[in-house]
Amino acid sequence: MWADTDTDIDFLNYSEVAELIAEMIGKPHLLPMSLGVFGSWGVGKSSTLRLVAKDLDKNKGKYLLINFDAWLYQDFDDARAALMSVIASELLQAAPQSLTAKAMSLFGRINKLRALGLLAEGGALAMGVPTFGLITRGLEGARDILEGKGDPDDLEAIRKAGADAKEQTSGLLKNVSEKGPPEEIAAFRKEFGEVLEGLGKTLVVFIDNLDRCLPENAIHTLEAVRLFLFMPKTAFVIGADEDMIRHAVARHFKEPGEKQVTDYLDKLIQIPVRVPRLGVEEVRAYLFLLLFQSANSDPAAQEKLRSFLIERLRRSWTHDQPFAIDDALESVSKKDDADLRRALDMADRMSPLLAHAAHVQGNPRIVKRLLNVVRMRASIAAKRKMPLDEAIIAKLALFERCVDTSATEALHDAINAAADGKLKFLQGIESGEPIDEHKSELPDKWQSFLPFIADWARLEPKLADLDLKPAAYLARETIPVRVASGAVSPAVTKAAEELVRTPSMSSRAAADAVTALKGGHETAAMEAIVTHMRKDPDWTRVRADARGAILLARASAEAAKVATRFFRDLPSVPPWLRSMLKDEAWYEA
């Protein structure tokens, strides 16, 4: 088994991206800098951040590196104060005796800013920042006030705009003098800058897991960076799913236009760097490394193979022949290891499908979890003395991961329906015959995945003459939660978009969207809706997307299974949702 954690050991040639980021941070004329390391769930954002830190750490004395896990502070009463306090604490630890008093003073400044309401929700009452308060003066005007350039008219307008947030500030603001807020902000920034200058180092703050936070916390953290902490000799490296941050901006501004979202995000994050999607060769190398790591515990041998594979990946632009299994084995003196060769041969065959399948797309976390599922099932099979080779388990697990839930259910149903547990309809495809000649023999739920199934069926081992009932039984007991892919048809996307904004259970538009999905697309749409619901962890209010999911579940048993799994996996089902679900037969089933 393999740990599902980030690492500062480069398995995927991400060090190239990390080196690029480190080079930019090392150029003083580019500072201050806010840089986003963007990528979807599981692609390696956290590992990339760790690789950047590892690269910068080679220059001892030049950088002060700080790690801030935004998710750890999700329930902190104030996201901005949390980030600022962590940074102030690290500065205090790093400060020489001559700067200790000034570094300690930063904590006092943070408390004053909190008391003035500048760090609380609705707290930019003295700043005019759209997302800090209930006003719309804009980011550029806010920056003037932050730097102490605000005039009485600015303050008066801001105070009026803050009236709606009176309860949130608990009356603190009325005790603040006319010149208090901008002066206090300017004092904080001045003191912060003096400590940085005195240290003589570049401050680099790595902010991770921002996309796991509630939308308002994500925005507050980014605004703290740009409005309070953005000073000379600072760099902020932010790992996040760009779509999730866009969603947070849209939620915070109550569904603005796409241009407004883009403009605002560009102000908060200057330089976007996207973690590259893995191709076939990167997936092959990753599988080789994981399998070798499991088979050989010698760190020196693991590093030798890693160095060999990373070097070959870096030379892939020369169009050399892909590295062969023999090359990899020879690099670690294991050419005669039959078990390892067999494992790498399986990885060699699986890698193209894992790189191109819509539900995987080379995602390294999905690849690792797939291998963990295979090893877990193989272990259970061995304990139960089930006659299952690991290669059979791997092939079926690959099918599950690369298709949708309904296609997987159809596979299990076909196995259980056969008296001998054999999928005879696969024989022609496994032997290399065109899949179009056999498509009518395949389950209806497989028709959307014919190109994948043609390649999958030809992988060893061939399954048509094997009793797969033990494998299907094992899979049903241990089937993993699926990560839905965004790769769906425009029609499904359109229907799902309509359903996630269902205003009521009697909505005509929602009913029409469900009708449009008839014919086998319900499951894909439900997976898209579930993906949308996962982006917003706030279940304290009645939600339009939950209404849409319920309406779709009523129309499709397969879609209902997806919805049921999602709702039952919630940490707690809120009363309003429990009330909606109590009379739903599909949910009780």
TORLOKE-579465 format. One record per residue (C-alpha): residue number from 1; residue in three letters; x, y, z. Coordinates in steps of 0.5 Angstrom, whole numbers, plus 500, padded with zeros to 3 digits. Example, Ala and Ser with C-alpha at 12.3 -4.5 7.8 and 13.67 -1.06 7.14 Angstrom:
BEGIN
     i    aa    px    py    pz
     1   ALA   525   491   516
     2   SER   527   498   514
***
This chain:
BEGIN
     i    aa    px    py    pz
     1   MET   500   500   500
     2   TRP   502   507   499
     3   ALA   501   513   503
     4   ASP   496   518   500
     5   THR   500   524   503
     6   ASP   504   530   499
     7   THR   512   529   499
     8   ASP   518   533   497
     9   ILE   521   527   493
    10   ASP   520   529   486
    11   PHE   516   522   483
    12   LEU   513   526   477
    13   ASN   518   531   474
    14   TYR   515   537   478
    15   SER   521   539   480
    16   GLU   522   543   473
    17   VAL   516   547   475
    18   ALA   518   548   482
    19   GLU   525   551   480
    20   LEU   522   556   475
    21   ILE   518   558   481
    22   ALA   524   559   486
    23   GLU   528   562   480
    24   MET   522   568   480
    25   ILE   522   568   487
    26   GLY   530   569   487
    27   LYS   529   576   483
    28   PRO   528   582   487
    29   HIS   525   586   481
    30   LEU   519   581   481
    31   LEU   518   582   489
    32   PRO   513   583   492
    33   MET   509   577   489
    34   SER   503   573   489
    35   LEU   504   566   485
    36   GLY   498   561   485
    37   VAL   500   554   484
    38   PHE   493   552   480
    39   GLY   491   545   479
    40   SER   485   540   481
    41   TRP   484   535   486
    42   GLY   490   530   487
    43   VAL   495   533   481
    44   GLY   500   535   486
    45   LYS   500   542   488
    46   SER   502   541   495
    47   SER   508   537   493
    48   THR   510   542   488
    49   LEU   510   547   494
    50   ARG   514   543   498
    51   LEU   519   542   492
    52   VAL   519   550   492
    53   ALA   521   550   499
    54   LYS   526   545   498
    55   ASP   529   548   493
    56   LEU   529   555   496
    57   ASP   532   552   503
    58   LYS   538   551   499
    59   ASN   540   558   500
    60   LYS   541   558   507
    61   GLY   540   565   510
    62   LYS   537   568   504
    63   TYR   530   566   505
    64   LEU   525   566   511
    65   LEU   520   560   509
    66   ILE   513   560   513
    67   ASN   508   554   511
    68   PHE   500   556   513
    69   ASP   495   551   512
    70   ALA   489   555   511
    71   TRP   484   549   512
    72   LEU   487   548   519
    73   TYR   484   555   521
    74   GLN   478   553   518
    75   ASP   474   554   524
    76   PHE   479   560   527
    77   ASP   474   566   528
    78   ASP   478   570   523
    79   ALA   482   568   517
    80   ARG   486   574   516
    81   ALA   488   574   523
    82   ALA   490   567   523
    83   LEU   495   568   517
    84   MET   497   575   520
    85   SER   499   572   527
    86   VAL   502   566   524
    87   ILE   507   570   520
    88   ALA   508   575   526
    89   SER   510   569   530
    90   GLU   515   566   525
    91   LEU   518   573   525
    92   LEU   519   574   532
    93   GLN   522   567   532
    94   ALA   527   569   527
    95   ALA   528   576   529
    96   PRO   535   578   533
    97   GLN   535   581   539
    98   SER   535   588   536
    99   LEU   528   587   533
   100   THR   525   583   538
   101   ALA   521   589   541
   102   LYS   518   591   534
   103   ALA   517   584   532
   104   MET   513   583   539
   105   SER   509   589   537
   106   LEU   506   586   531
   107   PHE   502   582   535
   108   GLY   499   588   539
   109   ARG   498   591   532
   110   ILE   494   585   530
   111   ASN   489   586   536
   112   LYS   488   593   534
   113   LEU   486   592   527
   114   ARG   481   586   530
   115   ALA   478   591   535
   116   LEU   477   596   529
   117   GLY   473   591   526
   118   LEU   479   591   520
   119   LEU   480   583   520
   120   ALA   473   581   522
   121   GLU   467   579   517
   122   GLY   464   586   515
   123   GLY   471   589   518
   124   ALA   473   593   512
   125   LEU   468   598   515
   126   ALA   474   603   515
   127   MET   477   601   508
   128   GLY   472   600   503
   129   VAL   474   593   500
   130   PRO   468   590   497
   131   THR   469   583   500
   132   PHE   471   585   507
   133   GLY   465   589   508
   134   LEU   458   591   505
   135   ILE   461   596   501
   136   THR   463   597   494
   137   ARG   469   602   493
   138   GLY   473   597   490
   139   LEU   480   594   491
   140   GLU   484   600   488
   141   GLY   481   605   493
   142   ALA   482   601   499
   143   ARG   489   601   497
   144   ASP   490   608   498
   145   ILE   486   608   505
   146   LEU   491   602   507
   147   GLU   497   606   506
   148   GLY   494   612   510
   149   LYS   492   616   504
   150   GLY   484   616   506
   151   ASP   481   623   507
   152   PRO   475   624   511
   153   ASP   470   623   505
   154   ASP   473   616   504
   155   LEU   472   615   512
   156   GLU   465   618   512
   157   ALA   462   614   506
   158   ILE   465   607   509
   159   ARG   462   608   516
   160   LYS   455   609   512
   161   ALA   456   603   508
   162   GLY   458   599   514
   163   ALA   451   601   518
   164   ASP   449   594   516
   165   ALA   455   590   519
   166   LYS   453   594   526
   167   GLU   452   587   530
   168   GLN   458   584   527
   169   THR   462   589   530
   170   SER   459   589   536
   171   GLY   459   597   537
   172   LEU   467   597   537
   173   LEU   467   602   531
   174   LYS   464   608   534
   175   ASN   470   608   539
   176   VAL   475   609   533
   177   SER   477   616   532
   178   GLU   476   619   525
   179   LYS   484   618   523
   180   GLY   484   611   527
   181   PRO   483   606   522
   182   PRO   488   608   516
   183   GLU   493   610   521
   184   GLU   493   604   525
   185   ILE   493   600   518
   186   ALA   499   604   516
   187   ALA   503   603   522
   188   PHE   502   596   522
   189   ARG   505   596   515
   190   LYS   510   600   517
   191   GLU   512   596   523
   192   PHE   512   589   518
   193   GLY   516   592   513
   194   GLU   521   595   518
   195   VAL   522   588   521
   196   LEU   523   585   514
   197   GLU   528   590   512
   198   GLY   532   588   519
   199   LEU   532   581   518
   200   GLY   535   582   511
   201   LYS   531   576   508
   202   THR   526   575   503
   203   LEU   519   572   506
   204   VAL   516   567   503
   205   VAL   509   564   505
   206   PHE   506   558   502
   207   ILE   499   558   503
   208   ASP   496   551   502
   209   ASN   489   547   502
   210   LEU   486   554   501
   211   ASP   481   551   496
   212   ARG   478   546   502
   213   CYS   476   552   506
   214   LEU   469   556   506
   215   PRO   469   561   500
   216   GLU   469   567   505
   217   ASN   475   564   509
   218   ALA   479   563   502
   219   ILE   477   570   500
   220   HIS   479   573   507
   221   THR   486   569   507
   222   LEU   487   572   500
   223   GLU   485   579   501
   224   ALA   490   579   508
   225   VAL   496   577   503
   226   ARG   494   583   498
   227   LEU   492   588   503
   228   PHE   496   588   509
   229   LEU   502   583   508
   230   PHE   504   585   501
   231   MET   511   589   502
   232   PRO   517   589   499
   233   LYS   521   582   499
   234   THR   515   578   500
   235   ALA   513   572   496
   236   PHE   506   568   497
   237   VAL   506   562   494
   238   ILE   498   559   494
   239   GLY   496   552   492
   240   ALA   489   552   490
   241   ASP   484   549   485
   242   GLU   483   555   481
   243   ASP   476   553   479
   244   MET   474   553   487
   245   ILE   477   560   488
   246   ARG   473   562   482
   247   HIS   467   559   486
   248   ALA   469   563   492
   249   VAL   469   569   489
   250   ALA   463   568   485
   251   ARG   459   566   492
   252   HIS   462   572   495
   253   PHE   460   577   490
   254   LYS   453   574   489
   255   GLU   454   571   482
   256   PRO   458   576   478
   257   GLY   460   576   471
   258   GLU   466   572   469
   259   LYS   470   578   467
   260   GLN   469   581   474
   261   VAL   471   574   477
   262   THR   477   574   473
   263   ASP   479   581   474
   264   TYR   478   580   481
   265   LEU   482   574   481
   266   ASP   488   577   477
   267   LYS   488   582   483
   268   LEU   489   577   488
   269   ILE   494   572   485
   270   GLN   499   576   480
   271   ILE   502   570   477
   272   PRO   498   563   475
   273   VAL   502   557   475
   274   ARG   499   551   473
   275   VAL   501   544   475
   276   PRO   502   540   468
   277   ARG   497   534   467
   278   LEU   501   527   466
   279   GLY   502   524   460
   280   VAL   503   517   458
   281   GLU   510   517   460
   282   GLU   509   521   466
   283   VAL   504   516   468
   284   ARG   509   510   467
   285   ALA   514   513   471
   286   TYR   510   514   477
   287   LEU   507   507   476
   288   PHE   514   504   476
   289   LEU   517   508   482
   290   LEU   511   506   486
   291   LEU   511   499   485
   292   PHE   519   499   486
   293   GLN   518   502   492
   294   SER   513   497   495
   295   ALA   518   491   492
   296   ASN   524   494   495
   297   SER   525   498   501
   298   ASP   532   500   500
   299   PRO   532   508   499
   300   ALA   539   508   495
   301   ALA   536   503   490
   302   GLN   529   507   490
   303   GLU   533   514   489
   304   LYS   537   511   483
   305   LEU   531   509   479
   306   ARG   528   515   481
   307   SER   534   519   478
   308   PHE   534   515   472
   309   LEU   526   516   470
   310   ILE   526   523   472
   311   GLU   532   524   467
   312   ARG   529   520   462
   313   LEU   523   524   462
   314   ARG   527   531   462
   315   ARG   529   528   455
   316   SER   523   526   453
   317   TRP   523   533   448
   318   THR   528   529   444
   319   HIS   523   524   441
   320   ASP   528   519   444
   321   GLN   524   512   444
   322   PRO   520   511   451
   323   PHE   524   508   456
   324   ALA   523   500   456
   325   ILE   522   496   462
   326   ASP   529   493   461
   327   ASP   532   500   462
   328   ALA   529   501   468
   329   LEU   530   494   471
   330   GLU   538   495   469
   331   SER   538   502   472
   332   VAL   537   498   479
   333   SER   541   491   477
   334   LYS   534   488   477
   335   LYS   533   485   470
   336   ASP   532   478   473
   337   ASP   527   479   478
   338   ALA   521   476   475
   339   ASP   516   479   480
   340   LEU   518   486   479
   341   ARG   518   485   471
   342   ARG   511   482   472
   343   ALA   509   488   476
   344   LEU   512   493   471
   345   ASP   509   490   465
   346   MET   502   491   468
   347   ALA   504   498   469
   348   ASP   506   499   462
   349   ARG   500   496   459
   350   MET   495   500   464
   351   SER   499   507   463
   352   PRO   496   509   457
   353   LEU   489   508   459
   354   LEU   490   512   466
   355   ALA   493   517   462
   356   HIS   487   518   457
   357   ALA   481   516   461
   358   ALA   476   521   462
   359   HIS   475   519   469
   360   VAL   483   519   471
   361   GLN   486   524   466
   362   GLY   493   522   469
   363   ASN   491   524   476
   364   PRO   497   522   481
   365   ARG   492   521   487
   366   ILE   487   517   483
   367   VAL   493   513   480
   368   LYS   496   512   487
   369   ARG   489   510   490
   370   LEU   487   505   484
   371   LEU   494   501   486
   372   ASN   492   502   494
   373   VAL   485   499   492
   374   VAL   488   493   488
   375   ARG   493   491   494
   376   MET   487   492   499
   377   ARG   483   487   495
   378   ALA   489   482   493
   379   SER   490   482   501
   380   ILE   483   481   502
   381   ALA   483   475   497
   382   ALA   489   472   500
   383   LYS   486   472   507
   384   ARG   479   469   504
   385   LYS   483   464   500
   386   MET   479   467   494
   387   PRO   482   464   487
   388   LEU   484   471   484
   389   ASP   490   473   481
   390   GLU   492   480   483
   391   ALA   493   482   475
   392   ILE   485   480   475
   393   ILE   484   485   481
   394   ALA   488   490   477
   395   LYS   484   490   471
   396   LEU   477   490   474
   397   ALA   479   496   478
   398   LEU   482   500   472
   399   PHE   475   499   469
   400   GLU   471   501   475
   401   ARG   476   508   475
   402   CYS   475   509   468
   403   VAL   468   509   467
   404   ASP   462   511   471
   405   THR   458   508   476
   406   SER   452   505   472
   407   ALA   457   502   467
   408   THR   461   499   473
   409   GLU   454   496   476
   410   ALA   453   493   469
   411   LEU   459   489   469
   412   HIS   458   486   476
   413   ASP   451   485   474
   414   ALA   453   481   467
   415   ILE   458   477   471
   416   ASN   453   475   476
   417   ALA   448   474   471
   418   ALA   452   469   467
   419   ALA   451   462   470
   420   ASP   459   460   470
   421   GLY   461   468   472
   422   LYS   464   468   465
   423   LEU   464   474   460
   424   LYS   463   471   454
   425   PHE   461   477   450
   426   LEU   468   479   451
   427   GLN   472   474   447
   428   GLY   472   477   440
   429   ILE   474   484   443
   430   GLU   480   481   447
   431   SER   482   477   440
   432   GLY   483   484   437
   433   GLU   476   484   433
   434   PRO   473   491   432
   435   ILE   469   493   438
   436   ASP   464   496   433
   437   GLU   462   488   431
   438   HIS   460   487   438
   439   LYS   457   493   441
   440   SER   450   490   440
   441   GLU   453   484   445
   442   LEU   455   489   450
   443   PRO   451   492   456
   444   ASP   447   499   454
   445   LYS   451   502   460
   446   TRP   458   501   456
   447   GLN   456   504   450
   448   SER   459   511   452
   449   PHE   466   508   453
   450   LEU   467   504   447
   451   PRO   474   506   445
   452   PHE   476   505   453
   453   ILE   473   498   453
   454   ALA   476   496   446
   455   ASP   483   498   449
   456   TRP   481   495   456
   457   ALA   479   488   454
   458   ARG   485   487   450
   459   LEU   490   488   456
   460   GLU   492   482   459
   461   PRO   490   477   463
   462   LYS   484   476   458
   463   LEU   477   475   462
   464   ALA   472   472   457
   465   ASP   474   465   460
   466   LEU   475   466   467
   467   ASP   470   466   473
   468   LEU   469   473   475
   469   LYS   464   472   481
   470   PRO   469   472   486
   471   ALA   472   478   483
   472   ALA   465   482   483
   473   TYR   463   480   490
   474   LEU   470   483   492
   475   ALA   469   489   488
   476   ARG   462   490   491
   477   GLU   465   490   498
   478   THR   470   494   497
   479   ILE   468   499   491
   480   PRO   472   506   492
   481   VAL   468   513   492
   482   ARG   469   515   485
   483   VAL   472   522   483
   484   ALA   467   525   478
   485   SER   470   528   472
   486   GLY   468   534   468
   487   ALA   469   531   462
   488   VAL   461   530   460
   489   SER   457   532   454
   490   PRO   455   539   453
   491   ALA   448   537   454
   492   VAL   449   533   460
   493   THR   453   540   463
   494   LYS   447   544   461
   495   ALA   442   540   464
   496   ALA   446   539   471
   497   GLU   447   547   471
   498   GLU   440   548   471
   499   LEU   439   543   476
   500   VAL   444   546   481
   501   ARG   440   552   481
   502   THR   433   549   482
   503   PRO   429   554   486
   504   SER   423   550   488
   505   MET   421   542   488
   506   SER   416   544   483
   507   SER   421   548   478
   508   ARG   419   547   471
   509   ALA   426   548   468
   510   ALA   428   543   473
   511   ALA   423   538   470
   512   ASP   425   539   463
   513   ALA   432   538   465
   514   VAL   431   532   468
   515   THR   427   530   462
   516   ALA   433   532   457
   517   LEU   437   527   461
   518   LYS   433   521   459
   519   GLY   437   515   455
   520   GLY   442   514   460
   521   HIS   445   520   462
   522   GLU   442   521   468
   523   THR   448   518   472
   524   ALA   453   523   469
   525   ALA   449   529   471
   526   MET   448   526   478
   527   GLU   456   526   478
   528   ALA   457   533   476
   529   ILE   451   535   481
   530   VAL   455   532   486
   531   THR   462   535   484
   532   HIS   458   542   485
   533   MET   455   540   492
   534   ARG   462   538   494
   535   LYS   465   545   492
   536   ASP   461   548   498
   537   PRO   461   545   505
   538   ASP   456   550   508
   539   TRP   449   545   509
   540   THR   446   550   514
   541   ARG   441   553   509
   542   VAL   436   550   504
   543   ARG   440   549   498
   544   ALA   438   549   490
   545   ASP   443   544   488
   546   ALA   440   539   493
   547   ARG   433   540   490
   548   GLY   436   538   483
   549   ALA   439   532   486
   550   ILE   433   530   489
   551   LEU   429   531   483
   552   LEU   434   527   478
   553   ALA   434   521   483
   554   ARG   427   520   483
   555   ALA   427   519   475
   556   SER   433   515   475
   557   ALA   435   509   480
   558   GLU   442   509   478
   559   ALA   443   517   479
   560   ALA   439   515   486
   561   LYS   445   511   488
   562   VAL   450   516   487
   563   ALA   446   521   491
   564   THR   445   516   496
   565   ARG   452   515   497
   566   PHE   453   523   497
   567   PHE   448   524   502
   568   ARG   450   519   507
   569   ASP   457   521   507
   570   LEU   455   528   509
   571   PRO   458   529   516
   572   SER   451   530   519
   573   VAL   445   531   515
   574   PRO   442   538   517
   575   PRO   434   538   519
   576   TRP   432   541   513
   577   LEU   435   536   508
   578   ARG   433   530   513
   579   SER   426   533   512
   580   MET   426   533   504
   581   LEU   429   526   504
   582   LYS   425   522   509
   583   ASP   419   521   504
   584   GLU   424   519   498
   585   ALA   423   512   497
   586   TRP   430   512   493
   587   TYR   434   514   499
   588   GLU   431   509   504
   589   ALA   432   503   499
***
